[in-house]
């Protein structure tokens, strides 16, 4: 399985950081990847670029997990192949809060121009105080850390945008409350942030198709039946759990109804789809699916399966580049305009998949355009060097 394929297992729980399969001891082995100073970058009005390499100490969530290591290797590839003027010293948090704390202490001792931290726990008060006392600009990924600036995806927006694509197709076919049932698959243990994708999916598609209106905030971890036309199941972000859950609930889905399926990740969606197929409820003309992950399973299905009409892609491999651009911007004295700066994401359709991804591949050829929360990142200059985001030149 390739690096992006690993997102099947991790996407649905990554934001809640309940990846419990790995832990580490106190030791760490930082490595260095360096570029050479760039000839020029786009300067900020607030400050001048620092002389010499821009130094970042970067602690990754866990290098042993291919998904997280892919962010490291992607960034190393950029630094070794382009004149970026950036030098990175890597640390491995090993999925262990104590190692993360020790790494932050070592990173501060490096006296870099900026810090980037991928936290392993929501309890970040200890490292936050250290970072605050150091006065070094800090970027945190995926989990908000006080005294750092926050980069994250927007699960709620992924759900809304997926529902818009699926909903308009369903509406054009005459699907409505009289003939349609929605199945959404959550991961209760992952928390509200992760599950915002499925709750907002339902609230959005209900408006489009005239289903019972239920606000996303009113769909909790214990919610099963949603109005008269939907059920939420807990698939635990896993294929087998989702297969079992959907197999058990199918008797409650009216015979002959069209079915719309969406879950927190593609493992869960694949398991649910397998259950539908086993019961004879997955016909091409009576099933619509939105995927989430941008992995090989989702992208291949988007390209080839008429039922799979949307796929949320979060471009995980590229998160490191955004973190570097944000670190440079912060060091120039630029203040982010929002509490959360957006990482790259888009919901791909059959019409747009080849606009953003290479042919027959899950690899990005173009990243989504910047938005109002992350447009300031271009003032760091790093994203222009990479040159795969439209509108920066």
Beta strands, then each sheet from edge to edge (+ up, - down):
strand 1: 31-34
strand 2: 54-60
strand 3: 86-92
strand 4: 114-118
strand 5: 137-141
strand 6: 149-152
strand 7: 180-186
strand 8: 225-226
strand 9: 230-234
strand 10: 258-263
strand 11: 287-292
strand 12: 308-313
strand 13: 340-342
strand 14: 346-349
sheet 1: 1+ 3- 2- 4- 5- 6- 13-
sheet 2: 8+ 9- 7- 10- 11- 12- 14+
end
